[in-house]
Amino acid sequence: MSQKSQRSRNVTSATRLAVGSGALLLSAMSAQVVLPGLGSPATAATSTLLCVGFDQCNARGMSASGYHQHWGHMYWNMYSGRNCVNYAAYRMVEAGMPDKRPWSGSGNATNWGRAMSSITDKTPAVGSIAWWAGGAPGASSLGHVAYVEKVSSNEIVVSESNWGSDFDWRRITRDGYWPTGFIHFRDRQLVNKVKPSIVGTPKVGVRLTVGGGTWSPSGTPHYQWLQDGKPLAGKTGRTFMPIRYQIGHRLSVRVTATRPNYQSASVVTAATAPVVPGDLTVTRRPTLTGTAEVGKTLTVSPGSYSPSGAKTAIQWYADGAPISGATGTTFTPTQALAGKRISATVTATRMGHNPLAVSAGETGPVIGTPVRVVRMGKVSGAMRPGKVLSVRPGTLRPSNARVSSYTWRRNGVPIPGATGETYRLTPADVGKKITVVLHLAATDHKAVNVKYTAGWLKVFPRMTLTPTAGKNRIAVAVHVWAPNVSFEGLMVKVTASSRTHWARVVDGVARTTFSKVAAGRRAVTATFSNRKASAHTVRKTVRVEK
């Protein structure tokens, strides 16, 4: 409708009553009521007034966005005052558009949707302009425009300034008097108030999370992860775990907030530092087992690591220096490594991760090959109490082998204090087997013990044989003794008349009697030989009477 036409139109009294009173409006909603002028309200049974007038609407929280203070201005060259087109143009200028009509031609409401057909559709949005074409249900031939304040699934709420009437807010449902279309000059959109950020270390295997970020009004965030600013296909979750292909690249996230009937808004987080390789962790430590001895096998168990799939490599060391070629799970020390400490390191590797070297442990010094006796030694010296025995170790290999200790033994039991190269025999040794154990040692070789036997210590006994002949009988007494030695309880062999008796030494004398001995000269022999005494025999002859 032209501005000239607007001046010539009159508002009927019935229309004034309908617009001026909400109650009368509601009672008249069963009939189509239109308002002449520069656009008119689309009143019908599907329309419900929520407030009328600046004061009432403002009191109910339904603002006119200050139009009542600015309606004296002709926005987009529309007539000033109370009319739908000036109010709609004001709301668009207030939303940031320039105060210049965005098309050339008529400013009547019916022309708005046609002139702006490229941005007009059937979808309502908060901040869009609801548009009724001329003659549309609920509108006059001049059409109508209103500002969309709210949108829900089956209705919209608009604010409008009506020609010849007052400002109001209305709820309109879809069952009959729905706008012809919606013009999207400057739909309201979500505004990012606090920029989201990426939380976490940009490292392979470490989960990153989008944190923070607030929007006005609140919206539902949607995520798209970017690599060097380019979208990563399918990576649209709030969290993301970099893989090896991201190493050296920077990650960011485009966060898009959406809200029904609002224009979405997107913001890109700050980029991370370049992604670095991940770290492996030990889930079961490697171990080194076995005896550190020349010729014996040591074994390494490689352990296990997270994430799984890591490969392992082993390197053996001697006193911290790598052993050439020693990279298997087992290793056998040679004599060249005797005295050195053997260790092993397991290095776990996995693509996209930093190598992880873990010690499997360290042995004590490697025990070398045993010391050898290539020519036997011996014990020399007289086996008599008071005599000194000495021992020679023989010829040893290696050449630096030596006797580190001596242990003289009596019947296998160490003799207290007898720990030298020589030993003086004592009466306590009589009747005992004397041995000596030499502990042989050499640098980087296994120590060994060698035993030499001196022998049994026996004394030469002194014996007195006293046979006494009687009638057909011989009584024999054998005195046996030696300095500091007791022969008590030992047996003496006595032979007479081709018969043998064994007599026990009691108080130094062994006694026995032969009966039924034939008369004549008879030989008597006494022999003493045992663990304490060297063999000694004495003989005498006696005459036996008949």
C-alpha positions as CSV (number, residue, x, y, z in Angstrom):
1,M,0.0,0.0,0.0
2,S,1.4,3.4,-0.9
3,Q,1.7,6.1,1.7
4,K,-0.9,8.2,-0.1
5,S,-3.3,5.3,0.1
6,Q,-2.5,4.9,3.7
7,R,-3.7,8.5,4.4
8,S,-7.0,7.9,2.5
9,R,-7.9,4.8,4.3
10,N,-10.3,5.0,7.3
11,V,-10.6,2.6,10.1
12,T,-14.1,1.4,10.8
13,S,-15.6,1.6,14.2
14,A,-15.9,-2.2,14.4
15,T,-12.2,-2.5,13.8
16,R,-11.3,0.1,16.5
17,L,-13.3,-1.8,19.0
18,A,-11.6,-5.1,18.1
19,V,-8.1,-3.7,18.3
20,G,-8.8,-1.6,21.4
21,S,-10.2,-4.3,23.5
22,G,-8.7,-7.7,24.0
23,A,-12.0,-9.2,25.1
24,L,-13.8,-7.8,22.0
25,L,-11.0,-9.1,19.8
26,L,-11.3,-12.6,21.2
27,S,-15.1,-12.6,20.8
28,A,-14.7,-11.5,17.1
29,M,-12.1,-14.2,16.3
30,S,-14.6,-16.5,14.6
31,A,-14.8,-14.1,11.7
32,Q,-11.9,-12.9,9.5
33,V,-11.1,-9.3,10.6
34,V,-8.7,-7.2,8.6
35,L,-7.3,-3.7,9.2
36,P,-6.9,-1.2,6.4
37,G,-3.8,0.7,6.2
38,L,-0.1,-0.1,5.7
39,G,-0.5,-3.7,6.6
40,S,-3.0,-5.1,9.1
41,P,-3.0,-7.7,11.9
42,A,-3.8,-11.3,10.8
43,T,-6.5,-11.8,13.4
44,A,-8.4,-15.0,13.3
45,A,-9.5,-17.9,15.5
46,T,-5.8,-19.1,15.5
47,S,-4.5,-15.9,17.0
48,T,-4.3,-15.0,20.7
49,L,-3.4,-11.6,22.1
50,L,-0.9,-11.8,24.9
51,C,-0.7,-8.1,25.6
52,V,-1.7,-4.7,24.1
53,G,0.0,-1.4,24.4
54,F,3.6,-0.5,25.3
55,D,3.0,-0.2,29.0
56,Q,1.0,-3.5,29.4
57,C,3.4,-5.4,27.3
58,N,6.5,-4.0,29.0
59,A,4.9,-4.9,32.4
60,R,4.5,-8.5,31.3
61,G,8.1,-8.7,30.0
62,M,7.1,-8.3,26.4
63,S,9.2,-5.5,25.2
64,A,8.9,-3.3,22.1
65,S,12.6,-2.9,22.1
66,G,12.3,0.9,22.5
67,Y,10.1,1.5,19.5
68,H,7.8,3.8,21.4
69,Q,10.8,6.1,21.8
70,H,11.8,6.0,18.2
71,W,8.6,5.6,16.1
72,G,8.8,9.2,15.1
73,H,11.6,8.2,12.6
74,M,10.7,6.8,9.2
75,Y,12.8,3.6,9.1
76,W,13.6,2.3,5.5
77,N,11.6,5.3,4.4
78,M,8.3,3.9,5.8
79,Y,5.7,6.1,7.4
80,S,6.6,6.8,11.0
81,G,4.2,6.0,13.9
82,R,2.1,3.0,14.6
83,N,2.2,0.7,11.6
84,C,3.6,-2.7,10.9
85,V,6.2,-1.9,8.3
86,N,7.9,0.9,10.2
87,Y,8.1,-1.3,13.3
88,A,9.5,-4.2,11.3
89,A,12.1,-2.0,9.6
90,Y,13.0,-0.6,13.1
91,R,13.7,-4.1,14.5
92,M,15.9,-4.9,11.5
93,V,17.9,-1.6,11.9
94,E,18.1,-2.3,15.6
95,A,19.5,-5.8,14.7
96,G,22.3,-4.2,12.8
97,M,21.0,-3.6,9.3
98,P,21.5,-0.2,7.7
99,D,18.6,2.3,7.7
100,K,18.1,1.9,4.0
101,R,15.4,-0.2,2.4
102,P,17.1,-3.3,1.0
103,W,15.1,-3.3,-2.1
104,S,13.7,-0.7,-4.5
105,G,10.0,-0.4,-5.0
106,S,6.9,-0.4,-2.9
107,G,7.2,-0.5,0.9
108,N,3.7,-2.0,1.4
109,A,3.7,-5.2,3.5
110,T,2.4,-7.3,0.7
111,N,5.6,-6.5,-1.3
112,W,8.1,-7.5,1.4
113,G,8.2,-11.2,0.7
114,R,8.1,-10.8,-3.0
115,A,10.9,-8.2,-3.1
116,M,13.0,-10.4,-0.8
117,S,12.1,-13.8,-2.2
118,S,15.7,-14.9,-2.1
119,I,15.6,-14.9,1.7
120,T,12.0,-15.8,2.2
121,D,10.9,-19.4,3.1
122,K,8.3,-21.2,5.1
123,T,10.5,-21.8,8.2
124,P,10.1,-19.5,11.2
125,A,13.1,-18.3,13.1
126,V,13.5,-16.0,16.1
127,G,14.4,-12.6,14.6
128,S,12.8,-13.2,11.2
129,I,9.9,-11.2,9.8
130,A,6.6,-13.0,9.6
131,W,5.0,-12.0,6.3
132,W,1.4,-12.2,5.1
133,A,0.8,-11.5,1.4
134,G,-2.1,-9.3,0.4
135,G,-5.4,-11.1,0.7
136,A,-3.8,-14.0,2.7
137,P,-6.1,-15.5,5.3
138,G,-6.1,-13.1,8.3
139,A,-4.6,-10.2,6.3
140,S,-6.0,-7.3,4.2
141,S,-5.1,-6.8,0.5
142,L,-2.1,-4.7,1.7
143,G,-0.6,-7.7,3.6
144,H,1.0,-7.6,7.0
145,V,4.5,-8.0,8.7
146,A,5.4,-8.8,12.3
147,Y,8.6,-9.6,14.2
148,V,9.0,-13.2,15.3
149,E,9.8,-13.3,19.0
150,K,9.5,-17.0,19.8
151,V,9.1,-20.2,17.9
152,S,7.9,-23.6,19.0
153,S,6.9,-26.8,17.1
154,N,3.3,-25.6,16.3
155,E,3.2,-21.9,16.9
156,I,5.0,-18.6,16.9
157,V,4.8,-15.5,19.0
158,V,5.1,-12.2,17.2
159,S,5.3,-8.5,18.2
160,E,3.7,-5.9,15.9
161,S,2.7,-2.3,15.6
162,N,-0.7,-2.0,13.9
163,W,-1.8,0.8,11.6
164,G,-4.5,2.9,13.4
165,S,-4.2,0.6,16.5
166,D,-1.7,-0.2,19.2
167,F,1.4,-2.3,19.8
168,D,0.8,-6.0,20.8
169,W,2.2,-9.4,21.2
170,R,0.3,-12.4,19.7
171,R,0.5,-16.2,19.6
172,I,-0.4,-17.7,16.3
173,T,-0.9,-21.5,15.7
174,R,-0.6,-23.4,12.4
175,D,-4.2,-24.3,11.8
176,G,-5.4,-21.6,9.4
177,Y,-3.9,-18.2,9.6
178,W,-0.2,-19.0,9.4
179,P,2.0,-16.4,7.7
180,T,2.6,-16.7,4.0
181,G,6.4,-16.9,4.7
182,F,9.3,-15.7,6.8
183,I,11.8,-13.2,5.7
184,H,15.3,-13.9,7.1
185,F,16.9,-10.4,7.1
186,R,18.8,-10.8,10.3
187,D,17.6,-13.8,12.3
188,R,18.7,-13.8,15.9
189,Q,21.7,-16.1,16.4
190,L,23.6,-17.7,19.2
191,V,26.5,-15.7,20.5
192,N,29.6,-17.2,22.0
193,K,30.4,-15.5,25.3
194,V,33.3,-17.7,26.5
195,K,35.4,-19.4,23.9
196,P,35.9,-23.2,24.4
197,S,39.4,-24.7,24.7
198,I,41.1,-28.0,24.3
199,V,42.1,-29.6,27.6
200,G,44.9,-32.1,27.7
201,T,48.4,-32.7,26.3
202,P,48.6,-33.1,22.5
203,K,50.3,-36.5,22.6
204,V,49.6,-39.8,20.9
205,G,47.4,-42.0,23.2
206,V,46.4,-39.1,25.5
207,R,42.7,-38.2,25.3
208,L,41.9,-34.5,24.6
209,T,38.7,-32.9,25.7
210,V,36.8,-29.8,24.6
211,G,36.2,-27.8,27.8
212,G,34.4,-24.5,28.7
213,G,32.5,-22.4,26.2
214,T,29.3,-20.6,26.9
215,W,26.6,-19.3,24.5
216,S,23.8,-16.8,24.7
217,P,21.2,-18.0,24.7
218,S,22.3,-21.5,25.6
219,G,22.6,-23.9,22.8
220,T,23.7,-27.5,22.0
221,P,27.3,-27.8,21.0
222,H,28.5,-29.8,18.1
223,Y,32.2,-30.6,17.5
224,Q,34.4,-31.0,14.5
225,W,38.1,-31.8,15.2
226,L,40.5,-30.1,12.8
227,Q,44.1,-31.0,11.9
228,D,46.0,-27.9,10.8
229,G,42.6,-26.3,10.2
230,K,41.2,-29.1,8.1
231,P,38.4,-31.3,9.2
232,L,39.2,-34.8,10.4
233,A,36.6,-37.1,8.9
234,G,34.3,-38.6,11.5
235,K,35.9,-36.9,14.5
236,T,32.9,-35.2,15.9
237,G,32.9,-36.1,19.6
238,R,33.8,-34.0,22.5
239,T,36.9,-36.0,23.1
240,F,39.6,-37.2,20.7
241,M,42.7,-39.3,21.1
242,P,45.5,-38.4,18.7
243,I,47.2,-41.2,16.8
244,R,50.6,-41.4,15.2
245,Y,49.3,-39.8,11.9
246,Q,48.8,-36.6,13.9
247,I,52.4,-36.3,15.1
248,G,53.7,-32.9,14.2
249,H,50.3,-31.4,13.4
250,R,48.3,-29.0,15.4
251,L,44.8,-29.8,16.5
252,S,41.8,-27.5,17.0
253,V,38.0,-27.9,17.2
254,R,35.2,-26.0,15.5
255,V,32.4,-25.9,18.0
256,T,29.0,-25.1,16.6
257,A,26.2,-24.2,18.9
258,T,22.7,-24.8,17.7
259,R,19.3,-24.0,19.2
260,P,15.9,-24.6,17.5
261,N,14.9,-21.6,15.3
262,Y,18.2,-19.7,16.0
263,Q,21.0,-19.3,13.6
264,S,23.8,-21.5,14.7
265,A,27.2,-19.9,15.7
266,S,30.6,-21.5,15.3
267,V,33.9,-20.7,17.0
268,V,37.3,-22.5,16.6
269,T,39.4,-23.2,19.6
270,A,43.0,-22.2,19.8
271,A,45.2,-24.7,18.2
272,T,47.3,-27.1,20.3
273,A,51.0,-27.4,20.1
274,P,52.2,-29.9,17.5
275,V,51.2,-33.4,18.5
276,V,54.1,-35.4,20.0
277,P,54.7,-39.1,20.2
278,G,53.0,-40.9,23.0
279,D,54.6,-42.7,26.0
280,L,54.7,-46.4,26.6
281,T,54.2,-47.6,30.2
282,V,55.4,-50.8,31.8
283,T,52.7,-53.2,32.9
284,R,55.1,-56.1,33.8
285,R,58.8,-55.3,34.4
286,P,61.4,-57.3,32.6
287,T,63.5,-59.7,34.8
288,L,67.0,-61.2,34.6
289,T,67.4,-64.7,36.0
290,G,70.2,-67.2,36.2
291,T,73.6,-67.6,37.9
292,A,76.4,-65.2,36.9
293,E,79.0,-67.8,36.2
294,V,81.2,-68.6,33.2
295,G,79.4,-71.2,31.1
296,K,76.0,-70.8,32.7
297,T,73.1,-69.2,30.9
298,L,71.4,-66.0,32.0
299,T,67.9,-65.3,30.7
300,V,65.8,-62.1,30.3
301,S,62.0,-62.0,30.3
302,P,61.1,-58.9,28.2
303,G,58.1,-57.9,30.3
304,S,54.9,-56.3,28.9
305,Y,53.9,-52.7,28.0
306,S,50.9,-50.5,27.4
307,P,49.5,-49.8,24.9
308,S,49.8,-53.4,23.7
309,G,51.6,-54.4,20.5
310,A,55.0,-52.9,21.4
311,K,58.0,-54.7,20.1
312,T,61.0,-55.3,22.4
313,A,64.8,-55.4,21.8
314,I,67.4,-56.6,24.3
315,Q,70.9,-55.5,24.8
316,W,73.3,-57.1,27.3
317,Y,76.0,-55.2,29.1
318,A,79.2,-56.0,31.0
319,D,80.0,-53.4,33.7
320,G,77.7,-51.0,31.8
321,A,79.4,-51.4,28.4
322,P,77.3,-53.1,25.6
323,I,78.4,-56.6,24.7
324,S,78.7,-56.8,20.9
325,G,76.1,-59.2,19.4
326,A,74.5,-59.9,22.7
327,T,70.9,-59.1,21.8
328,G,68.9,-62.3,22.5
329,T,66.8,-63.3,25.4
330,T,69.7,-65.5,26.7
331,F,73.4,-64.9,27.3
332,T,76.2,-67.1,28.5
333,P,79.2,-65.3,30.0
334,T,82.7,-66.3,28.9
335,Q,85.9,-66.3,31.0
336,A,86.8,-62.9,29.5
337,L,83.8,-61.5,31.4
338,A,84.7,-63.1,34.7
339,G,84.5,-60.5,37.5
340,K,82.3,-58.2,35.5
341,R,78.7,-57.4,36.4
342,I,76.2,-58.5,33.7
343,S,73.0,-56.4,33.0
344,A,70.4,-56.2,30.3
345,T,68.1,-53.5,29.0
346,V,64.9,-54.1,27.2
347,T,63.8,-51.3,24.8
348,A,60.1,-51.3,23.9
349,T,59.0,-49.6,20.7
350,R,55.7,-48.9,19.1
351,M,54.9,-46.6,16.1
352,G,53.8,-43.2,17.2
353,H,55.4,-43.6,20.7
354,N,58.7,-42.7,22.3
355,P,61.0,-45.7,22.8
356,L,61.0,-46.9,26.4
357,A,64.2,-48.5,27.8
358,V,63.8,-50.5,31.0
359,S,66.5,-52.3,33.0
360,A,66.0,-56.0,33.6
361,G,68.5,-56.0,36.5
362,E,72.2,-56.7,37.1
363,T,74.1,-59.6,38.4
364,G,77.0,-59.7,40.8
365,P,80.5,-60.3,39.4
366,V,80.7,-63.2,37.0
367,I,82.3,-66.2,38.6
368,G,85.1,-67.5,36.3
369,T,86.2,-71.1,35.5
370,P,87.4,-73.1,38.6
371,V,91.0,-73.0,39.8
372,R,92.7,-76.2,38.7
373,V,95.4,-78.3,40.3
374,V,97.5,-79.5,37.4
375,R,100.0,-81.4,39.7
376,M,98.9,-82.6,43.1
377,G,100.5,-81.4,46.2
378,K,101.1,-83.5,49.4
379,V,101.5,-83.4,53.1
380,S,105.0,-84.1,54.5
381,G,106.3,-84.8,57.9
382,A,106.5,-87.7,60.4
383,M,103.2,-88.9,61.8
384,R,104.2,-88.8,65.4
385,P,103.0,-86.7,68.2
386,G,105.1,-83.5,68.5
387,K,106.1,-83.7,64.9
388,V,105.3,-80.9,62.4
389,L,103.3,-81.6,59.3
390,S,103.5,-79.2,56.3
391,V,101.4,-79.1,53.1
392,R,102.3,-78.1,49.6
393,P,99.4,-77.1,47.3
394,G,100.9,-78.4,44.1
395,T,100.9,-76.7,40.8
396,L,97.9,-74.5,40.2
397,R,96.3,-72.8,37.3
398,P,95.9,-69.9,36.6
399,S,99.4,-68.9,37.6
400,N,98.0,-66.3,40.0
401,A,96.0,-68.9,42.0
402,R,96.9,-69.1,45.6
403,V,95.9,-70.8,48.9
404,S,93.6,-68.4,50.6
405,S,93.1,-70.6,53.7
406,Y,94.2,-73.8,55.4
407,T,91.9,-76.0,57.6
408,W,93.5,-78.9,59.4
409,R,91.1,-81.6,60.4
410,R,91.0,-84.5,62.8
411,N,88.7,-87.2,61.6
412,G,87.0,-84.6,59.4
413,V,86.4,-82.1,62.2
414,P,88.4,-78.8,62.0
415,I,91.1,-78.5,64.6
416,P,90.7,-75.2,66.5
417,G,93.5,-72.8,65.6
418,A,95.0,-75.2,63.0
419,T,94.8,-72.8,60.0
420,G,98.3,-72.5,58.8
421,E,100.5,-74.1,56.2
422,T,101.9,-76.4,59.0
423,Y,100.5,-78.3,61.9
424,R,102.2,-79.9,65.0
425,L,100.7,-83.2,65.9
426,T,99.5,-83.7,69.5
427,P,98.6,-86.7,71.6
428,A,94.9,-85.8,70.9
429,D,95.6,-86.8,67.3
430,V,96.7,-90.3,68.1
431,G,94.3,-92.8,66.5
432,K,92.8,-90.0,64.3
433,K,92.9,-89.4,60.6
434,I,94.6,-86.1,59.9
435,T,93.7,-84.2,56.7
436,V,94.0,-80.6,55.5
437,V,91.7,-78.6,53.2
438,L,93.2,-75.9,51.0
439,H,90.9,-73.2,49.7
440,L,92.3,-72.2,46.3
441,A,91.3,-68.8,44.8
442,A,92.4,-66.7,41.8
443,T,91.1,-63.4,40.4
444,D,88.2,-63.9,38.0
445,H,88.1,-67.6,38.7
446,K,85.8,-69.9,40.7
447,A,87.4,-70.8,44.0
448,V,87.8,-74.5,44.8
449,N,88.7,-76.7,47.8
450,V,91.3,-79.4,47.6
451,K,91.9,-82.0,50.4
452,Y,95.2,-83.7,51.2
453,T,95.4,-86.6,53.7
454,A,98.3,-86.8,56.1
455,G,97.2,-90.2,57.4
456,W,96.3,-91.9,60.7
457,L,98.5,-91.0,63.6
458,K,99.9,-94.2,65.3
459,V,102.5,-94.5,68.1
460,F,105.1,-97.3,68.4
461,P,104.0,-99.1,71.6
462,R,106.3,-100.4,74.2
463,M,105.4,-104.0,75.1
464,T,106.5,-106.5,77.9
465,L,105.5,-110.1,77.5
466,T,105.5,-112.1,80.7
467,P,104.4,-115.8,80.2
468,T,104.2,-118.0,83.3
469,A,104.2,-121.7,82.8
470,G,102.4,-124.1,85.1
471,K,101.3,-127.7,84.9
472,N,99.9,-128.0,81.5
473,R,99.1,-124.3,81.4
474,I,100.6,-120.9,80.5
475,A,99.5,-117.6,82.1
476,V,100.3,-114.6,79.9
477,A,100.5,-110.9,80.9
478,V,101.3,-108.3,78.2
479,H,102.1,-104.7,79.4
480,V,101.4,-102.1,76.7
481,W,102.2,-98.4,77.0
482,A,103.4,-95.3,75.2
483,P,104.0,-91.7,76.5
484,N,100.8,-89.7,76.9
485,V,98.7,-92.4,75.1
486,S,96.1,-94.7,76.7
487,F,95.5,-98.1,75.1
488,E,92.8,-98.9,77.6
489,G,90.3,-101.3,76.2
490,L,92.2,-102.2,73.1
491,M,92.9,-105.9,72.2
492,V,96.2,-107.7,72.1
493,K,96.6,-110.8,70.0
494,V,98.3,-113.6,72.0
495,T,99.4,-116.9,70.5
496,A,100.6,-120.0,72.3
497,S,100.6,-123.7,71.5
498,S,99.1,-123.0,68.1
499,R,96.1,-121.3,69.8
500,T,95.2,-117.6,69.7
501,H,93.6,-115.6,72.4
502,W,92.5,-111.9,72.3
503,A,93.1,-110.2,75.5
504,R,91.8,-106.7,76.4
505,V,94.1,-104.1,77.9
506,V,92.9,-103.2,81.4
507,D,95.0,-100.8,83.5
508,G,97.8,-101.2,80.9
509,V,97.9,-105.0,81.0
510,A,96.3,-107.6,78.8
511,R,96.0,-111.0,80.5
512,T,95.0,-114.4,79.3
513,T,95.6,-118.2,80.2
514,F,96.1,-121.1,78.0
515,S,95.2,-124.5,79.6
516,K,95.7,-128.1,78.5
517,V,99.1,-127.2,77.1
518,A,101.3,-130.1,76.3
519,A,104.6,-130.3,78.2
520,G,107.7,-129.0,76.7
521,R,109.1,-125.8,75.4
522,R,106.4,-123.6,74.0
523,A,106.6,-120.2,72.1
524,V,104.4,-117.3,73.2
525,T,103.8,-114.4,70.9
526,A,102.0,-111.1,71.6
527,T,101.0,-108.7,68.7
528,F,99.6,-105.2,69.2
529,S,98.3,-103.4,66.1
530,N,95.3,-101.0,65.9
531,R,94.3,-97.4,65.0
532,K,96.5,-96.0,67.7
533,A,99.5,-98.2,67.5
534,S,101.8,-99.3,64.9
535,A,102.2,-103.1,64.6
536,H,104.5,-104.5,67.2
537,T,105.2,-108.1,68.1
538,V,107.1,-109.7,71.0
539,R,108.0,-113.4,71.6
540,K,109.1,-115.5,74.5
541,T,109.6,-119.3,75.1
542,V,108.5,-121.1,78.3
543,R,108.8,-124.7,79.5
544,V,105.5,-126.4,80.4
545,E,105.7,-129.3,82.8
546,K,103.6,-132.3,82.5
